[in-house]
């Protein structure tokens, strides 16, 4: 076996933190948002997924590099890099608010997605389903046995992604429109469909892929996996491969829905409606697969979102609390409980709720991306600090996400008002 093959095998063995990020963003929000996008607007919004995938790779690579070189999480880096007391306090408050608001919104979508998965199998009332999911999540978080369960559920989600990819290849896809939708940014005319706002969907596609809490998760994961600066190249390979494949799976979900649901008159409101995207390949088994996928994606994300919030707050406040410390547990408990309560209060329209949660992430993204950019330019990173290309690309992405957030604000507020009315 030649040296190039050995190097590739070694890099594949080091795949880990990036795969966790990919598994994190392929949750119920991704399945729902991509399905609704394809069902409502065909291939038109594929460009948003392509942009989101590239942006995710860029900023997650920065987060991983920061974690490896400093051997600290992103929260600790933000606290240390901003030395002016007033600005540091402002940054801490912004991070805590953003992580809490974003993760509670995301957790609400995770819980709701899990419920949709259960209801795809049987007519189970929402309240008992939410209670079961909340209790299971609490138990696994409290005793720390979530890793095995997360591994099993992630495997199911990945399997579901493969099924979507194969179905996309077997479906009557208009590949010319796929290419056009991927490389020609456009917003469809919402008056031509009965779907939700295309701006909200576009923001949701970005928010469900470039997830703010994943930046904290990746930095901490990379600092634990990679201990030597020479391994930055391995971490970069991990990020490009894992997140790139995650983006392809997301696009496959959208393409399946566009090819098999768009123009059929089906309004996607639950897991059973989503199953129509897989019917060409799985037939009657499609509902079971979507239900299992939503349940697995939702429950695994319920766990990771709660933990990520705890890691972020722990780091930015400089607590140095461990997994079993009371302060650490209190943070994930607040996020978990808040997500369940919001799911109960707003769960009458599950698809709308999940779309709104993803759009909330898109609103918070520019703030977290800015902090990553600041930390990645720290002088003590030496030759591993950002180069000109990374900075230019990062600034461009931040401005694009700010524009999307601005355009999405009115649609987001209208969506929230619709949920609470």
N, C-alpha and C positions, 0 to 999 in steps of 0.2 A: 504494500500500500504506500503510495507516494506521500510526500510531506503535505501537499495541498489537501489531500483527503483526510489526513490525520488532523490538520488544523480545523477543517470543517466539522469533523466529528467532535473535536474538543469544544468548539463554539456551540454546537448543538447541545452538548452536555451541560453547558452553562446557561442555557435558556431557563428562565425562571421568573424573575421580577416582571419582565415585560409580558410574559404569558398571564401572570396574575392580573395585570392591568387590562389586558384584552378580555379575560374572563369577567373582569369587573364591569366593563362597559357593555358587554353583550348580555344585558339583563332584560327584564320585561319591558323597560323603556325602549330599548333598541328594537326588540321584536314588534312592539306596538307602533312606535313612531315610523319605522321603516315600512310596516305593512299598511298603515293608514296613508302614508305618503304615496306608495305605489298604487294603492287602490283608488285614491282620490285624484292624483295628478300624473299617473303613469310614470314615465322615466324622467320627467322634467327636473326633479330636484336631486338627481344623482350627483350633480356638481357639489352640493352641500356636503355630501358624504365624503367625496374625494378631498375637498378642502379640509374637512374635520379630521380625516385620517392623517393627512400630511401634517396638520397642526399638532395632532396628538403625538406623532413620532418626534417632531422637533422639540416640543416642550417636555415630553417624558424623558427624552434623552438628556436634556439639560438637568432635570430633576435627579436622574440616576447618576449623572456625572458629579453633581453636587454632593450626593450622598456618599459616593465612593471616595472622593478626595478628602472630604471633611470627616467621614465616618460618623455623620450625624444626620438626623432627619431634616426635612425642609422647615419645620416649625422652629427648631433650634437655630437654623441658619438665619431665618428672618429676624429672630430676636437678637442675634449677635451682629448682623450686618448693619442694622439701623441703630446707630449709636446715640444720635441726638434724642434726649429723653422724651420730648413732646412727640416727635415723629415716631419713636419706638412705641409709645403708648397708643398712638393713633393706629399704627400698623397692627398691633396686637388686637385692638378692639375690632378693626376691620376684618382681620383673619377669623377671629372667633365668631363674629356675626355672620360672615360669609359662609364659614364652614357649618355653623349651626343651621342657618336658613337653608343653605344648599343641601346639606345632608338630611335635614328633616323633610324637605320637599322630595328628595331622592328616596328616602326611606318610605315615605308615603306611597310613592310609585312602586317601590319594591313589594310592600305589603299588599297593595292592590293587585299587582301582577300575580303574586302568589295565590290570592283569592280567585282571580280569573282562571288560573290554572286548575285549581280544585273544582271550580264550577264548570269547567269544560268536561269533566268526568261525570259530575252528578249535580243535581239541583240543591246545592248546599247554601243556606242563608249566609249572608256576609258576616254577621256578627260572630257566630260560632267559629267560622273559618279564621277570622282575624284573631280571635282569642287563642286558638290552637297554634297559629303561626307565631304569635307573640310569646307564648309560653315556651315553645320549642326554641325560639331564638334566644330567650332569656337563659334557658338551661345550658345551651351550648356555649354561650358567651360567658356564663358564670363559672362553669367548670373547666373551660378552656379546651374542650374536646371538639371544637368546631373544625379543626384542620382536616380530619378524616372525612367528615360529612361534606365539607366544602370541596374536597377533592373528588368525591363521588358525584356531587351535583354539577361541578364544573365539567366533568367528563360527559354527563348527560347533555349539558348545554352545547359542548363542542360537537357531540354527535348530532344534535339537532341542527347545528350550523352546517355540518356536512350534508345533511338531508336537504336543507334549503339550497345549497350549492348544486347538488345533483339535480334537484327539481328544476332549478333555473336552466340548467343545460337541456333538460328534457321538455321544457315548456315552449310554447310558440312565441319566442322572444323576437322582437324587432331590434336586431343588433345595431342597425343604423341609428335608431332613436336612442339606444343605450349610449352610443358614442357621443351623439349630439347632447344628450342630457348631462353627460359627465363633464364635457369640456366647454359647454356654452351656458354660462350662468343666466338663469331667467326665473321669474316668478310667474306661475300660471294665474290666469284670471279666475278668482274665486267665485265669480258670478256664474261661471260655466259649470260648476259642480255643486254638490250639496255637502262637500267636505268642510272641515274647519279651515281657519285662515291659513293660506300658504306661507305667510310670514312666520306664524307660530310653528308650523311644521318644519320650515327651514331652520329656525332657531332650535327646535327640538332635536333635529338631526345633528346639529353641532353640539348641543348640550348633552346628548346621550352618548357621544363619542369622546369629546374632550372634557372629561369629568374632573372638576376641580379637586375633589378629594383624592383622586388617583395620583395627583402630583405628590402629595404627602406620602401616600402608600408606596409609590415607586422609589422615592428617595430613601425611605427607611428600609425597604426590601433590598435595594441595591447595596446599601451600606452593610447589611448583614451577609449578603451572598458574596460580595467582592471586597477583598481587603487590601488589594494592591492596585496602585494607580495604573499599572500596565494592563489591568483588566477592563479599563474603560472601553477598549475596542470590543471586547466580548459583550459588555453591557449594551453597547450601541447596536451590535448585531442582533442581540436579543430583542431590543426595542423595535428595530426595523422589521424583523421577521414576524414577531408575535403580533404587534399592533397592525402591521400590514395585512396579515391574514385575518385579523379581527375586522378590519375595514372591508375586506373582500366578502366576508360572511354577511356583514351588514348590507352591502350592496346586493348580494344574492337574495336576501330577504325582500328588499325593495323590488328587485326585478321579478321575483316570483309573484308578488302581489300585483305588479303592473301587468304582467302577462296573463294572469289567471283571474283577477278580480276587477281590474279597471274596465269600466264600460259595462259591467254586468248588472249594475244597479244595486249591488250589495253594499250596505253601509256598515263599516267595521265598528262594532260596539262591544264585542266580547271575544273570548278565545275561540268559540265555535265559528264565528265569522272569519277569523284569521285562518282557520283550517282550510278554507277554500283555496288559499295560495298553494297548499301542498297536495290537494286532491288529485292532480294528474299523476303523481308518483305513488301516493300512499292510499288513495281511495278512502275507504271507511276508517282506516287507521290514522288519517290526518288529524282528526280532532284529539285523539289520544296523544299523538306526538306533540302537538302544540300545547295541550294542557300540561303534559309532563315537562316540556321545555320551559313554559312560563313559571310553573311551580319551582323547578330547580333553579332557574335564573333568579327568580324573585327571592327565594329563601337564602341562597348563597350571598346575594347582594344585601339582604337584610343584615347579615352577619358582618360582611366586610365594610359596609357603610358606617355601621355603629362603631366598629373598631377604628376605622380611619379617622373619624371625628375625634375619638379619644386620643389617638396618637398626635393629631394636629394640635389640639388644645393643650395637651401635656407638653409638647415641644415648645410652643410659642410662649407658654407661661413659665417655662423652665422648671417644671415640677420634678422631673426625673422619676415619675411614678412608674411602677411596674404593672404588668398585666393584672395581677391580683390585688393591687392597692385599691383602697376605697375610693380615692379621688378619680382614678382611672375608670373604675366601674361606674361611678356616678355619671360620667359624661356619656358613655355608651347607653346607659339606662335611660337618660333623658331623651336621647335621639330615638331609641327604639320605642319608648312609650309615646313620644310625640308623633312619630310616624303612624303608629297604630291608632291613636286618637284621631288624627287628621283623616286617616283612611275610613274610620267609622263616620265621621262628620260629613265627609265629602265624597263618599264612595258610591253615591247614587249614579254617577256617570264615570265608570272606571277608565274608559279610554280617554276621555277628556282630561281626567285627573292626571293620568300618566303623561300625556302630552304637555300639560301645564308644568308638571314637575321637571321635565327635561328642558323646557323653555326657561325655567327659573335658573337652572344650571348655566345656560347660555348667558344670562344676564350677569352672573357672578364671575364668569370665566375671565374677562379682561383684567379684573383686579388680581386674581391669583396668578395669571400669566405675567403680570407686571412684576410681582414679587419674585417669581422664578427668574426673570430676566435680570433683576438687580443682583440676586445671589450668584447667578452664573457668571457675572462680570467682576466678582470680588478679586482683588489683587492677589490674595494668598492662594488662589487656585493655580497660580503660575501659568504654565503652558496649557493647562486644562481649562482656563477661563474661555469664555465665548470668543470666537473669531468674528471677523467682520460679517461674513455671510450669515452666521447664526443670529447676530444682532439685527441685521437688516430684515431677515425673514421673520424674526420674532416681533419686531416693531410693526411690520406690515400685517402680520396675523392679528396683533392686538388691535390695530386700527380697524381691520375688517370685522373682528368680533364686536368692537364698540359700535360700528355701523349697524351690524345685525341686531345688537341689543337695542339700539335706538329705534330702529324700524319695528322691532318686535314689541316695544313697550306697551303701545296702545292695545295690540292684540292680546298681550299677556294679561293686562289689567282687565280687559273685557272677558277673557277666559276665566280669570279668578272670580269676577263678579257673577259670571254664569254658574260657577260651581257653588257659590255660597248663597245664591238666590233661591 
